[in-house]
């Protein structure tokens, strides 16, 4: 059994979304997973479909209170079962009061660990969604955890706040939980085309507060809030549609954007400027989606450019110099977004094919 804490004292960086997505992903691999909502806001509880967490009982606050008072906890008490195959210990506003109470309790840092020790043997993974602070509940989560994943936005201030978190983790490791490790730093809501995002990524690679070096987990997570927004509306975790499961009359599309605008002189320019210079190697895929049978390029442009577009903070807006690759059946075409209309660019598809053959496809 492994216990993983998702921690960062900064809010809005994707902790809850990462916890839910990781938990359900592990469950789909056949693992027994318990999610623990350790945030008094109850966002994880709401994301998984329990819209009124303040009406739930018992919650994590009740279970930890029983642990403190050495009261018996019935098997499965307070654990909710989700349709995706994961279990959840919910949270609500009562957790805020418990944090104040813990200050005056003996062995206050280990209360959550004591509770989890009674239920953890039934699970392969326990994933704790921490609150956006470095208070007593977060200390409890770090004490109970085997490892930490730190979601971080690709922004300067978000990365700067890591120093305090790393020192807190180091202190917990030194004084309470010597086996605690950092699995890695997960960059979220990342646009690696920007210079700032690239600089933040490079700054995060060497990190000496715990070990000699930590690694970034996988690649950047571009659309992580898309999961959160779908869950907020439907009570389920968003899962990208498998192209093999698409309706016969549906297609798909991809949006490619210039990877480094400083290295090309036609970024955000009309096609006349890009003509003869356009290279697939200058681009990276920024978005992919399902193409409805009646969807035209003009409708697609409006869909991605409207302020009310779905997942508007993550669904890429379309600008001049972007390339849209459309696939319907066996036909595949690429279009350059021009100042007015679209220019078909067959050479872009040839370039993508060459990159794929060379093993450099993005």
Residue, then its C-alpha position, 0 to 999 in steps of 0.5 A: x500500500x502506498x499513500x500519496x499526498x497532493x500538496x501545495x500551499x497555493x490554491x488553484x494549482x490543480x491539486x484536487x483535479x490531479x487527485x481525482x484523475x490519478x485515483x480514477x486512473x489507478x482504479x481503471x488499472x485494477x487498483x483499490x484506491x481510497x481518496x481522502x479529502x483533507x480540505x475543508x472546502x470539500x472540493x474533491x467531495x463536490x467534484x465526485x458528485x456529492x454537491x452538498x458536503x456540509x450535509x454529509x456525516x460522518x466526514x473526515x473531521x468526525x473520523x479524526x475526532x473519534x481517533x483523537x478520543x479513542x472511540x471505535x470506528x466501524x468498518x467502512x464508516x464514513x467511506x463513500x463509494x463512487x461509480x468509477x470504482x474509487x472510495x472517498x473519505x469526504x470533507x466539509x467545513x467542520x474540518x476547519x474547526x478540527x484544525x484549531x482543536x488539533x493544536x492542543x492535542x498530544x501527537x497532533x501530527x499523527x492523528x490522520x496516520x492513526x486513522x488511515x492505519x485502520x483502513x489502509x490495508x484494504x487499499x493499494x493506494x491512498x491519495x490525500x488531497x491537501x488544503x491550500x495551506x501549511x497548517x496542521x492538517x497538511x502536516x498530518x497528511x505529510x506525516x501519513x504519506x509515503x510520498x508527495x506530488x506537488x502540482x505547480x502552475x507554470x508561473x513565477x510566483x507559483x514556483x517561488x512559493x515552493x521554497x517554503x513547502x519544500x522546507x516544510x516537507x524537509x522538516x516533517x521528514x527530519x522530525x516525524x516521517x523519515x520515509x517521506x519522499x517527493x515523487x515529483x513536481x507536476x507542472x499544470x496549466x502550462x503553456x510551454x511556448x512562452x518564455x516565462x513557462x520555459x524559465x519556470x520549468x528550468x528553475x524547477x528541475x534542480x531542487x535540493x531541499x529533499x534529495x539531490x534532484x527531483x524530476x518533473x512528472x511526465x510532460x506538462x499538463x496543458x488542460x488539467x482544469x478541463x477535467x475540473x470544469x466537466x466534473x463541476x457540471x456533471x459530477x464525473x471526471x472527464x475522460x478524453x474520448x477514444x478515437x476508436x469509439x467515435x461515431x462513424x460520421x464524426x471526425x477529429x481535429x488538432x490545433x497546432x501552435x508555434x512552439x517558440x514565437x521568438x524563433x520564427x518571423x511569421x508568428x501571428x502573421x498573415x499567410x503571405x508572410x508565412x508562405x515558403x517559411x512554414x515548417x511543421x517542426x516549428x509547431x507543437x500540438x496544443x489541442x485536440x477534439x472531436x469534430x461534429x459532422x456539421x462543424x465547419x472551419x468558421x464554426x470551429x474558429x468561433x467555438x475557440x474564440x468565444x468568451x463562453x467557449x467550453x473550458x475557456x481558460x484551457x481550450x486554445x483560442x485560434x490566432x493567425x499562424x495557427x494550423x488546424x488539422x482536420x480528419x474525416x474518415x481517411x481524408x486529412x487536411x491542414x489549414x493555416x489560420x489567416x487574417x480572413x479565412x483559412x489557407x490549405x497547407x498540404x506541406x504541413x501534413x508532409x512535414x508532420x509525416x516526416x517528423x513521425x518517421x524521424x521519431x520526432x513527432x510532437 
